[in-house]
């Protein structure tokens, strides 16, 4: 640590070009090094370093260690994939139902609807409801959605501890996801969006999208299965013109949400030159490594392609809802005849949606199970259709093909209360379930290795980190902190004052900080931060700064200052230390033997510490904190550019001190006072200036000129007796 002085007494005094050493009162120490994390013990270095991600990590520059941490951690987990996952098969049941504001269906019937084909219950339930409230409402009903959640949970068996993991709604649309406790942790990252499809984009018709991940390990390579659920209610009407409106609505849904599968569409693309993009098995995402990093990786034999590659997201889309496509181009009589014989296959030839999907205009790449049930709309009661509408398959379920997904059932269910029948589908889904206990272990292994490596990094050297020293009240002190970049990368950093008080001016400032407080330190270079401090009163000053590396956010350094500000100005003689008082005694004696030239040339300018020039400030520092080197001042008198420069400076410091001696002090009442008075009288006589100047310069120490003259005469008389 160095204390910067505008004028260095030692340099001024040297005549032979050599350097001397001035004793310093500064006690500068290095802050203790933080203890290494105890988690290091978790990692067996020889074992973990055999993995390619760790090998590459060890070759990276510090910034890339931070930048690619998540990718490398994902690759580390991928090499433990077989230990992290286990094969699991679950049954998912989707129920889509236009409730027509039904709030209390028969619980016996509803519970039977929840049962699987084998009379057990699914692990996951997805409920897509339409018209939960009237389409004339202005908003959804949170209360009603909660009632439905409670109602369903009440009907499910208690042994699987079912829980609602997601619920949402917009006007009449409601989506609820319920899972057994065992699989609730396998579903993560649930997100939702909504779009209005009615007139002026109103939500009387619309779509809810819900996305979540099943069996996710991380956000890079091991994302699990992304599942997209679309709950839609399209525009109603039997007129053929409405078919085009529904197509536009489907296009709007796809444009608003996007699809997690790139090889499917809700609506056909009319551009014949557009090719369907097929999903790939691997996507290459190379890191932006330096030439040295790449070269070292090749030398080490690290398979970068394996590290770069990631499995493409596995994805599945399920679409259901009241799509409002109708039966067309068949007479009511012929339609009911087909219903009489349960000839649903023939009836579907008149279904608008089936025709459009067969022509690959809608739901391209999607599957729909065989429809072997009667039309779901529009019912007057369970036994009778509404006489004004042709019975239609308005309620449907589509899904994308997926390796591991099998549709077990696709049916409607006979339950009273709405003008629609619900449609149901059971799916058996095979996936890789996550062993979360092992995931924690492997994540901790990587994190522990990362922490140990980062804690051992030497990026920035600061000297000193802790400063303890004495300073003088009223004088600016500049403290230099040497900062050295130890790495081969540019470091950008900010220096932030800790516990900064609002509306209170700090004693500290940084003289060479960049305007926006973002400093740069090139590789292997040194920068000196200059902290300036000026104390306004005696006492302890404690201040700390945080040095935050912007490109290494977890790397934080601290600078602490513990300063004791001292003064001799305005201090009663009795409270001066022996050394301080002796400094004044010797200074008086020095002046009585020095040249008189210019000694009083600046006295009228001296009012407070800021009145002093640099040499005078250095002398005041020595008087206050150390010992005045009178031999050094003698040398300065001989070599200074100004005649008698050092004696003039010393005279001005003594004069400042005399001007601020407490006004009620009686020189005759204290031994120190009598000694100072004697020195002063001798000095006035030695200066040999006219009487008017004598009183002008020193009269402030007396009540009036009479007392001043009497004191001089008394001292002259006693000295000569």
Secondary structure, DSSP 8 states (H G I E B T S, - for coil): -EEE-SS-HHHHH-SSS---------EEE--------GGGGG--HHHHTTSHHHHHHHHS-HHHHHHTHHHHHHHHHHTTHHHHEEEEEEEEEEEEEE-TT-----HHHHHHHHB-TTS-B-SEEEEEEE-SS-TT-SS--HHHHHHHHHHHHHHS-TTTT-EEEEEEEETTEEEEEEE-HHHHTTEEEEEEEEEE-SGGG-TTSEEEEEEEEES---SSS---EEEEEEEEE-----STHHHHHHHHHHHHHHHHH--S-TT-EEE----TT-------SEEE------HHHHHHHHHHT--HHHHHEEE--EEEEEEEEE----B-SS-HHHHHHHHHTT-HHHHGGGBHHHHHHHTTSEEETEE-----S---B-EEETTEE-TTS--B--EEEEEE--TTEEEEEEEEE--SSSSB-EEEEEEEEEEEEE-HHHHHHHHHHHHHHHHHHHHH---EEEE-SEEEEEEETTS-EEEEEEEEE-SSS-EEEEEEETT--TT---SEEETT--TTS-EEE-TT-EEEEEEEE--SSSEEEEEEEEEEETTSTT-EEEEEEEEEEE--TT--GGGS-HHHHHHHHHHHHHHTTS--TTTTTTGGG-SSGGGS-HHHHHHHHHHHHS---HHHHHHHHHH-SSTTHHHHHHHHHHHHHHHTS-TT--GGGSHHHHHHHHHHHHHHHHHT--HHHHHHHHGGGSSSHHHHHHHHHHHHHHHH-
